[in-house]
Amino acid sequence: MFSKVLQYLRKMGVLILLGIFLLVYYISSRSVTQSRALLYPNIIMVIYVIVFAWNVISLIIEERRNIRKNKKMESFSISEFWEKNKRAIVVFLSTVIFVFISRIIGFWVVAFIYILTMTYYLGLRKLKLLFPLSIILTIVLYLLFAVLLKTDLPKGFLM
């Protein structure tokens, strides 16, 4: 029975994360003036909205079925849920913070710091690899977005 509660919480968590992602994307894409650059992300956003709506509807239908069957749910431990999903929650929250902070400080500085901290948090502990990898990935992002796609990214107060 505990696994059913955990499964329900995971479904709700995914829906909440997807909803927050859609909101953050919508807010951040309003300032982009290049409509060509938004074509692919807008297609992805429409797909996410469809998936979000589908999941909400299926979750409501599933819960109605469970209520009709009068299934009782066991209590669950928040600390146990945190321990099982800590990495995903930390990465998601870091990404949301990255989006908002990049507008203030500047995309390239925050991207370097984000890549550096996330690779360290996710398991790469060798400093000889960590810094070069972060620098290389930031350069690849720069070449892809600034040079190839000619996208205006947040400059922040540092640029």
Secondary structure, DSSP 8 states (H G I E B T S, - for coil): -HHHHHHHHHHHHHHHHHHHHHHHHHHHHTT---TGGGHHHHHHHHHHHHHHHHHHHHHHHHHHHHHHHT-------HHHHHHHHHHHHHHHHHHHHHHHHHHHH-HHHHHHHHHHHHHHHTT---HHHHHHHHHHHHHHHHIIIIIIS------TTT-
